[in-house]
Amino acid sequence: MASISISHAEKCPRCASGLVHLEWHERVKEREFQNLWHCWNCNNEFVTVVNSDETTPSVEEITKPFFTSLVI
């Protein structure tokens, strides 16, 4: 399985087909994702690494809107 470091994958690196399907999306680090792609033309599987500017919300940012309304 090849690993490619680009912002997004539109074509298969083996056959250059555009018939690729995103099989898996996984956060590896706070701002880094890995995508597993499958080519329907040649059955090649390859991984792309995507760096994002998005930050992970803190636990407080996630829970505050829900639990503050429960306090009487």
C-alpha positions in Angstrom: 0.0 0.0 0.0 1.5 3.4 -1.0 1.4 6.4 1.2 1.0 9.8 -0.5 1.3 13.2 1.3 -1.1 15.5 -0.6 -4.2 17.6 0.4 -6.7 15.3 -1.3 -6.7 12.3 -3.7 -8.7 12.5 -6.8 -6.9 9.9 -8.9 -5.3 6.6 -8.4 -1.5 6.8 -8.3 -1.2 3.4 -10.1 -3.6 3.7 -13.0 -4.6 7.5 -12.8 -8.3 6.5 -12.8 -10.7 8.9 -11.2 -12.8 6.0 -9.9 -11.5 6.2 -6.3 -13.6 5.7 -3.2 -12.8 6.8 0.4 -12.8 3.7 2.5 -11.5 5.0 5.8 -10.8 8.4 7.4 -8.8 8.6 10.6 -7.3 11.3 12.8 -3.7 10.4 13.6 -2.6 13.5 15.4 -4.4 16.7 16.5 -4.2 18.2 13.0 -3.3 15.3 10.8 -5.7 12.8 9.1 -5.1 9.7 7.1 -7.4 8.6 4.3 -7.6 5.1 2.9 -8.7 5.1 -0.7 -9.7 2.2 -3.0 -9.5 2.4 -6.8 -12.5 0.7 -8.5 -10.5 0.4 -11.7 -7.4 -1.5 -10.6 -8.3 -2.4 -7.0 -5.3 -0.5 -5.7 -5.5 0.8 -2.1 -3.5 3.9 -1.1 -3.2 6.2 1.9 -3.2 10.0 1.8 -2.1 12.2 4.6 -4.1 15.4 5.2 -3.0 18.3 7.4 -5.8 20.4 8.7 -6.0 23.9 10.3 -9.0 22.8 12.4 -8.4 22.5 16.1 -9.9 19.8 18.3 -12.5 21.2 20.7 -11.7 20.8 24.4 -13.9 18.7 26.7 -15.3 21.8 28.2 -16.3 23.3 24.9 -18.2 20.1 24.1 -19.9 19.5 27.4 -20.6 23.0 28.6 -23.7 23.7 26.4 -25.3 20.4 27.6 -24.5 20.4 31.3 -25.0 24.1 32.2 -28.7 23.8 31.5 -29.0 21.0 34.0 -27.7 23.1 36.9 -30.5 24.5 39.0 
